[in-house]
Amino acid sequence: MKKIILLLLIMLPFFLQSIEQIWKFDEPDSSIVLYQYGKRYEPQIKDGVLHLVNGGILNNHKNVAIFPILDNNKYQDIELNWNMYITPGAEGCGIAFLNTDIFKADSLDLDLEHWEEPNIEGSFAIGFDVNNPPTSAWFGPDGNFYDRPQREISLHWNGVEIKKIMSPIEFRADQEEEEVKEFYLKIHQVIGGSDITLKIENEIVFDEFFIAEMQSCPIRLAVGGQTSDQTTTIILDDVSLKMDNKANKMKESINVEVITKQPVFIDYRETEHQVVFPEFKEQIGRVILTLEMTDMPGGYDHWDRGAAIYIWQDSVRYEICRFITPYNKGHIWKVDVTDFLPLFIGEKQIDLRVDTWQGKEENPEDQIGWFVSVDLDFYHGIPKRIPFKILNLWTGSFFYGDPLDPMSVHLPQLKLRIPEEATDARINLMVTGHGMHPNSQNAAEFMPANRTVYINEHKFDNRLWKTDCYLNSCRPQDGTWKFDRAGWAPGSVVESWKIELKEIVETGDSLKIDYVPMQYRNLSEGDHWRANHWFESQIIFYK
């Protein structure tokens, strides 16, 4: 018995996998290193708070606070709670979890160009941007064409902005009220990356937002803030950092090259690629598609083009990724395509289609277009649900608003039987609107369109409209990249409308599915690019 107790005492540190620290700033703390990169005022701890930036008559401040290293281990879960007072103005602040494998020294150079958009090597960071003034220019680098509220939040990993949104919650303080907001951030390592949850005043801003390939690392907290010609006040209090559950080292992914530097111009609008997938000895829990577009010798195609990646199985073609090329630019995107895991078996044909009309140059050194590369990374693990069967629903490009050829004719009611193994299901509706003036209401690219899906007795409503094009991480671009559009943005991967069916699926039962588009009549006639909706849709069954 004594031996058992002794063994338990020895093993106790291995079970205690949690560490927590709270900074209340009740008195100066020499373990927090403060840096001043701009004009007065310097950052300081006084009056029970951390004064990061003091907005006054002086401008162009940039200050940073670096907190002490609490632990050199990697953790699966990291939680940060803090109170923050930030006023409207310019520019904003960022909170970073510095990778201490990279940022080891006590003396660190963190004079970032933009702390409100903190791109830091090997590290995760979140930015709070209070400066995106409106613009009336159709073209150019400024994006806020519709004068939307200047309260933006961005997620960054390994020196790259992953996602930026206009916060649905007002986090900027009323200067007269001097109100402080409560923030909560959680990082949870999952298969193939990490989930990010952010709450402000207990309201969700990001709900388990997945960042591909973001793995755990030993971290050190840092906070930076800055202003420009306008001033901003940024004050922090009651900062609480908790790290739980030491992370296991994840296995390396199995990489499959699908397309390597495929030239894309008018001669190569559609290309076929043969891929042999390996036999996986363990369960695959996540599949990440990496899409990269780089310039050809003569430069980039100047226009935004509709594009897609397809895979064939049993003479049926499935769209696994839809994207819109940027105006005169390249980019890298990462997409979770785990739903299509049942198709990544054996030898398959994968097609790349880019709707470009970029001409062929006589001199190859003058050729304009893109080189496109696609990889798939397979991560071992047990997912929450395993996809095992995929069926196409409606596919095609259908004219919208033509009474002689109504869209409803191409969208008949579908009846499906639920497989016996199924315990869950999801519908992916990939629909984008195309065509513009002289179509009525500038349809369908620039016309919002409500739609309804009926599944048995259940009703689901959605609006085909994208209002965050101006915050696309592939910015700025040439062209009208900042305008709202019907479900897509230049330089982005298109997001499908996902309808979860777990509460509907009953083994052996059947589904009746109806798609009802908003009523619309195109009064414009003639030989022009008529309004249309481009459909690809599937139902995925899970076990």
C-alpha positions in Angstrom: 0.0 0.0 0.0 2.9 2.4 0.9 4.4 1.7 -2.5 1.2 2.6 -4.3 0.9 5.9 -2.3 4.5 6.7 -3.1 4.0 6.0 -6.7 0.9 8.2 -6.8 2.9 11.1 -5.2 5.6 10.7 -7.8 3.0 10.7 -10.6 1.0 13.6 -9.2 2.9 16.4 -11.2 2.0 14.5 -14.4 -1.7 14.7 -13.5 -1.6 18.4 -12.5 -1.6 19.8 -15.9 -3.0 23.2 -15.2 -1.4 26.6 -14.6 -3.1 29.9 -13.9 -1.9 33.5 -13.3 -3.9 36.7 -12.6 -2.5 40.2 -13.0 -4.6 42.8 -11.2 -2.0 45.6 -11.5 -2.6 46.7 -7.9 1.1 47.7 -7.8 4.0 48.0 -10.2 5.1 44.6 -11.5 8.7 44.3 -12.6 8.0 40.9 -14.2 6.0 42.7 -16.9 8.4 44.4 -19.4 7.1 47.6 -20.8 8.4 49.1 -24.1 7.8 52.5 -25.7 8.3 52.7 -29.4 6.5 55.9 -30.3 6.1 59.4 -28.7 4.9 60.1 -25.2 3.1 58.6 -23.3 5.0 55.6 -22.1 3.1 52.5 -20.9 2.8 52.2 -17.2 1.1 50.3 -14.4 -0.6 52.7 -12.0 -4.0 53.3 -10.3 -4.6 49.5 -10.4 -4.6 49.2 -14.2 -2.2 48.8 -17.2 -2.1 52.0 -19.2 -1.0 50.8 -22.6 -1.8 53.9 -24.6 -3.0 57.2 -23.2 -5.0 59.2 -25.8 -4.3 62.9 -25.3 -3.1 65.8 -27.3 -0.1 63.8 -28.6 -0.3 61.3 -31.3 1.7 58.4 -32.9 2.1 56.3 -29.8 3.2 52.7 -29.9 3.6 50.7 -26.7 4.0 47.1 -25.8 3.7 45.1 -22.5 5.4 41.6 -22.4 4.3 39.3 -19.6 6.5 36.8 -17.9 6.9 33.2 -19.1 4.8 31.0 -16.8 5.7 27.6 -18.2 7.7 26.0 -21.0 5.2 23.3 -21.8 2.7 23.1 -24.6 -0.9 23.1 -23.6 -4.0 21.9 -25.4 -6.2 24.6 -23.9 -5.4 28.2 -23.3 -7.9 30.7 -21.8 -7.5 34.4 -21.4 -9.8 36.7 -19.6 -9.3 40.4 -19.4 -11.1 43.8 -19.0 -10.3 46.4 -21.6 -11.1 50.0 -22.2 -10.5 51.1 -25.8 -11.9 54.3 -27.4 -12.6 55.0 -31.0 -9.8 56.6 -32.9 -6.7 55.1 -34.5 -5.2 52.5 -34.7 -6.0 49.9 -32.1 -4.3 47.0 -30.2 -3.3 43.4 -30.4 -2.9 40.5 -28.0 -0.3 37.9 -28.9 0.7 34.5 -27.6 4.4 34.6 -28.5 6.0 31.2 -29.3 8.8 31.1 -26.8 10.7 28.5 -29.0 11.2 31.6 -31.3 10.9 34.5 -28.9 13.2 33.3 -26.1 15.0 36.4 -24.8 13.7 38.9 -22.2 14.7 41.7 -24.6 12.4 41.4 -27.6 11.9 43.6 -30.6 8.1 43.8 -31.0 8.0 47.1 -32.9 5.3 45.7 -35.3 4.2 47.9 -38.1 0.5 47.3 -37.2 -0.3 46.1 -33.7 -4.0 46.2 -34.6 -3.2 43.6 -37.2 -0.5 41.6 -35.4 1.3 39.2 -37.7 4.0 37.5 -35.7 6.1 34.5 -36.8 5.1 31.2 -35.3 2.6 32.8 -32.9 -1.2 33.3 -32.6 -2.5 36.8 -32.1 -5.8 38.7 -32.2 -6.2 42.3 -33.4 -8.7 45.0 -32.4 -8.8 47.6 -35.1 -10.7 50.9 -34.5 -9.5 52.7 -37.7 -11.0 51.9 -41.1 -12.4 55.2 -42.3 -15.0 55.2 -45.1 -14.1 55.7 -48.7 -16.0 56.7 -51.8 -13.3 55.4 -54.2 -14.3 52.4 -56.2 -10.7 51.3 -56.6 -7.7 51.5 -54.3 -6.5 50.2 -51.0 -9.2 51.6 -48.7 -12.0 49.2 -48.2 -14.8 50.6 -46.1 -17.0 51.7 -49.1 -20.3 51.4 -47.1 -19.1 53.3 -44.0 -19.5 50.3 -41.7 -18.7 50.6 -38.0 -14.9 50.8 -37.4 -14.8 47.9 -34.8 -12.9 45.1 -36.5 -11.4 42.0 -35.0 -8.8 39.8 -36.8 -7.3 36.4 -36.1 -3.6 35.8 -37.0 -1.4 32.7 -37.1 2.3 32.4 -38.0 2.5 35.9 -39.5 -0.6 35.7 -41.6 -4.1 37.2 -41.1 -6.6 34.3 -41.2 -9.9 36.1 -40.7 -11.1 39.6 -40.1 -14.7 40.6 -39.3 -16.6 43.7 -38.3 -17.4 42.8 -34.7 -21.1 42.2 -34.1 -20.6 43.6 -30.6 -19.5 47.1 -29.9 -16.3 46.9 -28.0 -15.3 50.5 -28.3 -15.9 52.5 -25.1 -18.0 55.6 -24.8 -15.5 58.1 -23.6 -18.0 59.9 -21.4 -19.2 56.6 -19.8 -15.6 55.2 -19.4 -17.1 51.7 -19.7 -14.8 48.7 -19.5 -15.7 45.6 -21.5 -15.1 42.0 -20.5 -13.3 39.8 -23.0 -12.8 36.0 -23.1 -10.6 34.1 -25.5 -10.1 30.3 -25.7 -7.6 28.4 -27.9 -8.3 24.6 -28.1 -6.0 22.4 -30.0 -7.9 19.9 -32.3 -7.0 17.6 -35.1 -5.1 19.5 -37.8 -5.2 22.9 -36.1 -7.0 24.9 -33.4 -10.4 26.2 -32.6 -10.7 29.8 -31.5 -13.6 31.1 -29.3 -14.0 34.8 -28.5 -16.6 36.4 -26.3 -17.2 40.0 -25.5 -19.5 40.7 -22.5 -20.4 37.0 -22.7 -21.7 37.3 -26.3 -20.0 35.1 -28.9 -17.9 36.8 -31.6 -16.0 33.6 -32.8 -17.5 30.2 -32.0 -14.8 27.5 -32.3 -13.5 29.1 -35.5 -11.0 26.6 -37.0 -7.5 27.7 -38.0 -5.8 25.0 -40.0 -2.3 23.9 -39.0 -2.2 26.0 -35.8 -0.6 23.7 -33.3 0.2 24.3 -29.6 3.5 25.9 -28.6 5.0 27.2 -25.4 3.7 30.7 -25.1 4.3 34.1 -23.5 1.6 36.8 -23.4 2.2 40.2 -25.1 0.0 43.2 -25.6 0.6 46.0 -28.0 -1.2 49.2 -28.9 -0.7 52.2 -31.1 -2.2 55.3 -32.5 -1.6 57.4 -35.6 -2.6 61.0 -36.2 -5.7 60.3 -34.2 -5.4 59.2 -30.6 -6.8 56.3 -28.8 -6.9 55.3 -25.1 -6.2 51.6 -24.3 -6.3 50.4 -20.7 -6.3 46.8 -19.4 -7.2 45.3 -16.1 -7.7 41.9 -14.4 -5.8 39.8 -17.0 -6.1 36.1 -16.2 -4.2 33.5 -18.2 -4.9 29.8 -17.7 -3.3 26.8 -19.5 -4.8 23.3 -19.2 -4.0 19.8 -20.4 -0.5 19.3 -21.7 -0.6 18.8 -25.4 0.5 15.6 -27.0 2.8 15.8 -30.0 0.6 15.5 -33.1 1.7 13.2 -35.9 2.9 14.7 -39.1 0.2 15.0 -41.8 0.3 12.8 -44.9 0.8 15.2 -47.8 -0.6 14.4 -51.3 0.3 16.7 -54.2 -2.7 17.1 -56.4 -1.8 20.0 -58.8 1.7 21.5 -59.1 2.1 24.9 -60.7 -0.6 24.4 -63.4 -0.5 27.4 -65.8 -3.9 29.0 -66.1 -4.8 31.2 -69.1 -7.2 30.7 -72.0 -5.5 27.5 -73.2 -5.8 25.9 -69.8 -9.2 27.0 -68.5 -10.0 23.3 -67.6 -7.4 20.7 -66.8 -7.5 17.1 -65.6 -5.1 15.6 -63.0 -4.7 12.0 -61.9 -4.1 11.4 -58.2 -3.4 8.2 -56.4 -4.3 8.4 -52.7 -2.4 6.2 -50.2 -4.0 3.5 -48.1 -4.3 5.1 -44.6 -3.4 2.7 -41.8 -5.1 4.8 -39.2 -8.3 6.8 -39.0 -8.1 10.2 -40.7 -9.7 13.0 -38.6 -9.1 16.0 -40.8 -8.3 16.9 -44.4 -6.9 20.3 -45.3 -6.7 21.6 -48.8 -4.0 24.2 -49.6 -4.6 26.3 -52.7 -1.9 28.6 -53.9 -1.9 31.0 -56.8 1.3 32.7 -58.0 2.1 34.9 -61.0 3.2 33.8 -64.4 6.2 35.5 -66.1 4.1 38.4 -67.5 2.2 38.9 -64.3 -1.2 38.1 -62.9 -4.6 37.9 -64.7 -6.1 41.3 -63.9 -9.7 40.0 -63.4 -11.7 38.1 -60.8 -12.7 34.7 -62.2 -15.0 32.0 -60.9 -13.1 28.8 -60.3 -13.5 25.4 -58.7 -11.8 22.1 -57.9 -13.7 18.8 -58.6 -13.2 15.1 -58.0 -14.7 12.3 -59.9 -16.1 9.0 -58.6 -18.1 6.4 -60.5 -18.6 8.9 -63.4 -20.1 11.5 -61.0 -18.3 14.9 -60.5 -18.3 16.5 -57.0 -17.1 20.1 -56.3 -14.8 20.1 -53.3 -13.7 23.7 -53.4 -15.0 26.9 -55.1 -13.0 30.0 -55.2 -12.9 33.4 -56.9 -9.5 34.6 -58.2 -8.2 38.0 -57.0 -7.9 41.1 -59.1 -4.3 41.1 -60.3 -2.9 39.3 -57.2 -1.9 35.9 -55.8 -2.7 34.3 -52.5 -2.7 31.1 -50.4 -5.9 29.6 -48.9 -6.4 26.6 -46.6 -9.8 24.9 -46.6 -11.2 22.1 -44.4 -12.5 19.4 -46.9 -12.9 16.6 -44.4 -16.5 16.0 -45.5 -15.2 14.6 -48.8 -13.0 12.0 -47.1 -14.9 9.1 -48.6 -13.9 10.3 -52.1 -10.1 10.4 -51.3 -9.6 6.7 -52.0 -7.6 5.0 -54.7 -6.9 6.6 -58.1 -9.1 9.6 -58.9 -9.4 12.3 -61.5 -9.3 15.8 -60.1 -10.3 18.7 -62.3 -9.4 22.4 -62.1 -11.6 24.9 -63.8 -10.9 28.7 -63.9 -13.2 30.8 -66.0 -10.4 32.9 -67.4 -10.3 34.5 -70.9 -6.7 35.7 -70.6 -5.2 35.3 -74.0 -2.1 33.4 -75.0 1.0 35.4 -75.7 3.4 34.6 -78.5 6.4 35.0 -76.2 6.1 32.7 -73.1 8.0 35.3 -71.1 5.1 37.7 -71.6 2.4 35.2 -70.6 -0.1 36.6 -68.1 -2.2 34.4 -65.8 -1.6 32.2 -62.7 0.3 29.2 -61.6 -2.1 27.1 -59.5 -1.0 24.5 -57.0 -3.2 22.3 -54.8 -2.1 19.9 -51.9 -4.1 17.8 -49.5 -2.9 17.1 -46.0 -4.4 14.2 -44.1 -4.2 14.3 -40.3 -4.6 11.1 -38.1 -7.3 11.3 -35.4 -10.8 10.4 -34.5 -13.3 13.1 -35.7 -16.5 13.9 -33.8 -18.4 12.3 -36.7 -17.1 10.3 -39.7 -18.4 11.1 -43.2 -19.1 7.9 -45.1 -21.5 8.8 -48.0 -21.9 11.8 -50.2 -24.7 12.5 -52.7 -25.0 15.4 -55.1 -28.2 17.4 -54.9 -28.7 20.2 -57.5 -25.8 21.1 -59.8 -25.6 23.6 -62.7 -25.8 27.2 -63.6 -29.4 28.4 -63.9 -30.8 31.6 -65.2 -32.6 33.7 -62.6 -35.7 35.7 -63.3 -36.6 34.4 -66.8 -40.3 33.4 -66.9 -39.7 31.3 -70.0 -37.0 29.3 -68.1 -37.7 29.6 -64.4 -35.0 28.5 -62.0 -37.6 26.3 -60.1 -37.7 23.9 -63.1 -34.0 23.1 -62.4 -34.6 22.7 -58.7 -37.1 19.9 -58.4 -38.1 18.4 -55.0 -35.6 15.7 -54.1 -36.4 12.5 -52.1 -33.6 10.6 -50.4 -33.5 7.6 -48.2 -31.3 7.9 -45.1 -28.6 5.1 -45.0 -29.0 2.7 -42.2 -25.5 3.5 -40.8 -26.3 7.3 -40.6 -26.5 9.0 -37.3 -26.0 12.5 -38.6 -26.1 14.5 -41.8 -25.3 17.9 -43.3 -26.3 19.7 -46.5 -23.8 21.9 -48.2 -25.3 24.4 -50.6 -22.7 26.1 -52.7 -24.5 28.9 -54.5 -23.1 32.1 -56.0 -24.8 34.9 -58.0 -23.4 36.1 -61.3 -24.4 38.6 -64.0 -25.0 42.4 -63.6 -26.3 45.5 -65.4 -28.4 45.7 -67.5 -30.2 43.0 -65.5 -32.9 44.3 -63.2 -31.6 45.2 -59.8 -28.0 44.5 -61.0 -28.7 40.8 -60.6 -27.4 38.4 -59.8 -23.9 39.4 -58.7 -25.0 42.6 -56.9 -28.5 41.6 -55.7 -29.2 40.0 -52.3 -31.5 37.0 -52.7 -33.4 35.4 -49.8 -34.0 31.7 -50.1 -35.7 28.9 -48.1 -35.0 25.2 -47.8 -37.7 22.8 -46.6 -36.6 19.4 -45.3 -39.6 17.3 -44.4 -41.6 19.6 -42.0 -38.5 21.8 -41.1 -37.9 25.2 -42.6 -34.5 26.9 -43.0 -34.0 30.5 -44.2 -30.9 32.2 -45.5 -29.8 35.3 -47.5 -27.4 34.9 -50.3 -25.3 38.0 -49.7 -21.8 38.7 -48.5 -21.1 41.9 -46.7 -17.5 41.4 -45.5 -15.7 41.5 -48.9 -13.8 44.6 -47.8 -12.2 42.6 -45.0 -11.0 39.8 -47.2 -7.5 38.8 -46.1 -6.5 39.0 -49.7 -6.5 42.8 -49.7 -6.1 45.3 -51.1 -6.6 44.4 -54.8 -7.2 46.2 -58.0 -10.9 46.4 -59.2 -14.1 46.5 -57.1 -12.9 43.9 -54.6 -14.6 45.8 -51.7 -18.2 45.7 -52.9 -20.9 43.4 -51.3 -21.8 40.5 -53.5 -24.1 37.5 -53.8 -22.2 35.0 -51.8 -18.7 35.6 -52.9 -15.7 38.0 -52.9 -12.8 38.4 -55.3 -9.8 36.6 -53.9 -11.6 34.2 -51.5 -12.7 30.7 -51.0 -16.5 30.6 -51.2 -18.3 29.5 -48.0 -21.3 27.2 -48.4 -24.6 27.4 -46.6 -24.5 24.5 -44.2 -27.7 23.0 -42.9 -27.2 20.6 -40.0 -29.6 17.6 -40.0 -28.8 15.7 -36.8 -32.1 16.4 -35.2 -33.9 15.3 -38.4 -32.0 12.1 -39.4 -33.7 8.9 -38.4 -32.1 5.7 -39.6 -34.1 4.1 -42.4 -36.3 7.1 -42.8 -36.4 9.4 -45.9 -35.9 13.1 -46.6 -37.9 15.4 -48.8 -35.8 18.5 -49.8 -37.1 21.6 -51.5 -35.1 24.7 -52.4 -37.2 27.8 -52.9 -35.4 31.0 -54.3 -36.7 34.5 -53.8 -39.1 35.6 -56.4 -37.4 37.8 -59.0 -38.3 39.0 -62.5 -35.5 40.2 -64.8 -37.1 42.9 -67.0 -33.9 43.3 -69.1 -33.9 41.5 -72.5 -31.2 41.1 -75.0 -27.9 39.4 -75.7 -26.0 40.0 -72.5 -24.8 38.1 -69.5 -28.1 37.2 -67.9 -28.5 36.8 -64.2 -27.7 33.3 -63.0 -27.0 31.3 -59.8 -24.2 28.7 -60.0 -25.2 25.6 -58.0 -23.2 22.8 -56.5 -24.7 21.0 -53.5 -24.3 17.8 -51.6 -25.7 15.9 -48.6 -23.1 14.2 -46.4 -24.0 11.4 -44.1 -22.0 10.6 -41.0 -21.7 7.7 -38.6 
